[in-house]
Amino acid sequence: MNALTPPASVEIVEVAPRDGFQSIATPLPTADKRRCIEALLDAGVTRLEIGSFVRPKAIPQMADTGELIAAFADRPGLRLSALVPNLRGAELALDHGIREVVYVVSVSESHNRSNVRRGVDESLADLGRVIARLRQSEGTRLRLDLGTSFDCPFEGTIGWEQVDRVLGEALALAGDLPLEVALCDTTGRASPYQVAEHFTRLGERHAGPGLDWAFHGHDTFGMGVANALFAVHHGATAVDSACAGLGGCPFAPGATGNTATEDLLYALQGGGVATGIDLPRLLAAADLIAALPGGQTASHLRQVPRDRLG
Amino acid sequence: MNALTPPASVEIVEVAPRDGFQSIATPLPTADKRRCIEALLDAGVTRLEIGSFVRPKAIPQMADTGELIAAFADRPGLRLSALVPNLRGAELALDHGIREVVYVVSVSESHNRSNVRRGVDESLADLGRVIARLRQSEGTRLRLDLGTSFDCPFEGTIGWEQVDRVLGEALALAGDLPLEVALCDTTGRASPYQVAEHFTRLGERHAGPGLDWAFHGHDTFGMGVANALFAVHHGATAVDSACAGLGGCPFAPGATGNTATEDLLYALQGGGVATGIDLPRLLAAADLIAALPGGQTASHLRQVPRDRLG
């Protein structure tokens, strides 16, 4: 890792509409969500996790995901994705026009059961069916979110070998299907050195064309920006973050906000890393999001006087 | 920078008693300060910036520095330091038994004038006199705090060449006197890549025996932990931080808390980096500090449920 030669570019995947909005107890009006997403696109966001296809009873905040996709699917240059926990969700996502399916499985058995109500093996079996389904639709992509890749709220620290077991099975299922694998620090408890180790070890074992790496982190322990940078310097080409630092996991006790997109952007800009996102406009979007009912945020940059950001 | 081989150890310099306590508007009772310092020593802190010798009219919060030194100077294994802005302060510090004098000069002319009421050249001339005085007292050390080494609240971004000019003159004055140079991100506006660049460029130009490097940072922009780690991976062997994330600079508008020692410690521990500090005991000290009147803090780890820190 040579910090004097940062990567030329990093893809920021904006997850406020999914991980963020689902963390607000009372579901937001769809019109409010649209306004915020519009502001994010104005800022230059090109990858957006717009929602999820889960049981509305379990996560009512995501019930309008289809409606949001319809509103934004035709924007040129916008790469939309939606999270799904199973084949049924993947089919709904494709039916609603989603071309990039984010399939989530946790590395730890207990978090997978808490999060998607079944065992890791069942999730992997269903992943095989999702992959078969995606192979039938040209131009679709798969992203695999490996939840609790560093820490589980129930089982504690997760070693890279544990991630490797689940990842190995998933990669065997995927075969030559292009894939982005996200190592997710669901609880924010990962340290930068653990992040570096997991990306390095797993990257060594599974390098290959058609396999990209991403990092998803939370700032609960104050490691958000450092973890993201260590990921980027050890193989990740994409990083998830949520504008205004909104977020959490309803099934991971104690997890708070995602790393704020504006904090991450500030760090990357300092190295001349291109992201396509404009900081002042992103902060305008962050202000909108922070003003939502329930929109408590964990952004650092929003606290800085604006005239100091130039 | 290879994050898979972190340094074996890093010296954490606890600055809550100086940078932290001076940021609380109403001066704290000396007894409260003593209680907090005792808790910090219980946690394993071995380097402590205990206060400063400045005009009590300008910073009344530091008026009891001599009393605090008397209370803790005889602790075995404790490396005490005190900040001074001029020769008069250095003489007072030595008279009170301080063996490590922290001499502060800002790289930017306007911040130096705001902070210590004189130009950089005057500060450097006085540094020459301080060095002459230190040469007369065996066993004394000099630490040079280069304020605004990355950003000035009045002048904006500071390039490494500007730091180099001031540093070069200081090193010429110091000659063979052992010296620790701290690049100080007074406002918290430095990015990790800027930190890496300054340490690398200045380290290349001024490597040598008897010259150590340190980093002093604030978390105002959310870069605190990342900046500290990038410093450590590019030459810093010591890092300043303040327990509970207390701090600011009374003469740097908009600057908020120092990077919290507990956040930094958590990041370093994740790489097996030895610091000698015990996290649970440090959090006990952070609780004490946060409970002080005016002790608003910016610590992340204090917000995490304690049973998640194991």
Interface residues (C-beta under 8 A of the other chain):
Chain A: M1 N2 A3 L4 P6 P153 G156 T187 R189 A190 S191 P192 Y193 Q194 A196 E197 T200 D219 T220 F221 G222 M223 G224 V225 A226 L229 F230 H233 H234 G254 T256 A260 D263 Y266 A267 Q269 G270 G271 G272 S299 H300 L301 Q303 V304 P305 R308 G310
Chain B: M1 N2 A3 L4 P6 P153 G156 T187 R189 A190 S191 P192 Y193 Q194 A196 E197 T200 D219 T220 F221 G222 M223 G224 V225 A226 L229 F230 H233 H234 G254 T256 A260 D263 Y266 A267 Q269 G270 G271 G272 S299 H300 L301 Q303 V304 P305 R308 G310
